[in-house]
Amino acid sequence: MTRPNDLLLEMQRRMLRIRRFDERASKMVKRGEIPGTVHTSIGQEAQVVGACMALGEGDYMTGNHRSHGHPIGKGAALGPLMAELVGKATGVCGGKGGSMHLADFKVGSLGESGIIGSSIPIATGAALSSKVLKNGKVALAFFGDGASNQGCLYEAMNLSSVWGLPIIFLCENNQYALSTPAHTVTAGVIADRATGFNMPGVRVEDGQDVLKVYDAVKTAVDRARRGEGPSLVEVMTYRFNEHSEGLRIAVDYRDPVEKEAWLKRDPVKMFRAYLEQHGIADAAVLDGLEAEVAAEVEAAVEFADESDYPDPSVAFKDLYTEPFGVTQ
Amino acid sequence: MSVMSFLGAIGAAQREAMEADPRVIIMGEDVQANVYGTMGGKSRADKGDFLQMFGPERIRNTPISEEIMVGAAAGAAMTGLRPIVDLSYSSFLYLAMDQFVNQVAKNRYMFGGQASLPVVFRSAMFYGLNTGAHHSDRPYPMFMNVPGLKIMVPATPTDAKGLLRTAVDMDDPVLSFEACMLWGLKEEVEDREYKIPFGVARTVREGSDVTVVGISTGVHAALQASQKLEAEGISIEIIDPRTMVPLDSEAILNSVARTGRLVIVDPAHQTCSAAAEISAIVAEKAFDCLKAPIVRVVTPDTQIPFSPAIEKQLYPDAVKTIAAVHKVMNSKSRAAA
């Protein structure tokens, strides 16, 4: 698979954006600067970016509550995302979505979902419109190992298969549905479930390696774009932080040895080392990239800080195309 | 004008919409075989059969998977199609409740207006036809409690055609609840394309003594009642809201202001019914006009039994409507005050 150097550097840039954005969001939520809670993608950046970069700019994507990484991976601007987390009028959803419900239609991000598995049918519908309108677009649905036990996934896989829809079902298997180990509630291997729906199912065992994820998803995207239908890609990964920031769980549900082993496989550090070792970029270039991303995140926080909160009347806007009743 | 049945009128609206806009598709169980008679003619293109006319790309048979039917239609609507989803029976909507409530109703709002959802979900209420509790629901009031959805409950072929045509052209999600008992109802309907706006009630019959708001088959119960009541010298005004969301409360309030009495005939279960909401609106905004307490003619809060011996007694009909009108006419509550 050909992967031009500028593509590789862009992968590292987007992984860094997710890391720094989420590190900053984690601090802000603990200081009360972000209301509610956030679920970070720290540790899962390779899985997110490898998948997003395999898509084209016009392609569609839906996601879940672990949400910031998806639009960032798809190329969304950081300022409106951060403003949304803070609840400002300049937020990507005008302050009505918040951390779990980001969407940036400009980059094909059709919405994250706070309901597990619930956005999978939306991505399926986007793939249907692509097929009927013949516009060549591909859709990708991100969901976790927890969502792999929701019925709507199998309704979606079945329909996509019989209709030959251009969609990739991307299971981000971080091995825990909140505190519940996947193997205790999930029979067999998730990727193997594809067989029953007559579609390819592959598992990327090392989801910390952005190139392995990219190659697997690119194969599925190319297949979808050729009109050959859906694929299931399961990516094994690990979240480095707690399920949500600030959450304290009395039971230590993750084995410390397992956790330590995964923490050593930091996707951002691993890919930086790869880029240096393969002579794609030297330390100065990569340091420069880190500095640029750090400045971008700072600018995003500043943008959010300086923005106004939405006017109270906004609570009644955008429910329908034309206002009536309380929306008048 | 030509004589159309309720089902024929729905078919006519769907055909108009399919011909007007290539982005309109129909998806649902058994739509290719035209099982319910809303997909055109008699299995031939020259007889207006939809599958022959528009092909399988736009007339899509689905698996029995309501959640993906509803969710995929929503996703397709958000990305450029204008789907009409045929969900067969209204009792099947519950299988897709998450998609209706968490995606269809919320996506425009939650994403700050980025999403448009031009999608129509049609379903038939099979009550009164001995199909038992799993096919007999009248669930439109449940969905009235979900901001973001629009709801039409047509009572005549003319309204079914005009409202459905409007619904397909609208960029908001619409649920259409069609009473199966009305399917065979026939009347003269305009052949040309026409659209009926949402949120505009129809005055079915003018009258001076009692306002009777009828919903779906409730309109016909009220019409039947009006003849006997006329003979008794009681004049009722019948209002059909046609769409429950938006609801034309002005039309109801204006009528009650003239008559001073209100009866609501609504085939839904009593608690949190459409009748309950209309009663609350009138009590809040027109209490001083009322000469008698409001009376609701609704289905009692029990499930629907199968046996023909015990089903029909539960629904609103002309006899119950007449009794309700007598009750509001004979009320002494305001006279004594």
Interface residues (C-beta under 8 A of the other chain):
Chain A: Y60 T62 G91 V92 C93 G94 G95 K96 G97 H101 A103 D104 F105 L110 G111 S113 I115 S118 S119 I120 P121 I122 A123 T124 G125 A126 A127 L128 S129 S130 V132 L133 N135 K137 A139 G151 C152 E155 A156 N158 L159 V162 W163 K317 D318 L319 Y320 T321 F324 G325
Chain B: R23 I25 E57 R58 R60 T62 P63 S65 E67 I68 V70 G71 A72 A73 A74 G75 A76 A77 M78 T79 G80 L81 D98 Q99 N102 Q103 N107 R108 Y109 M110 F111 G112 G113 Q114 A115 S116 P147 G148 K150 M170 D171 D172 G199 P246
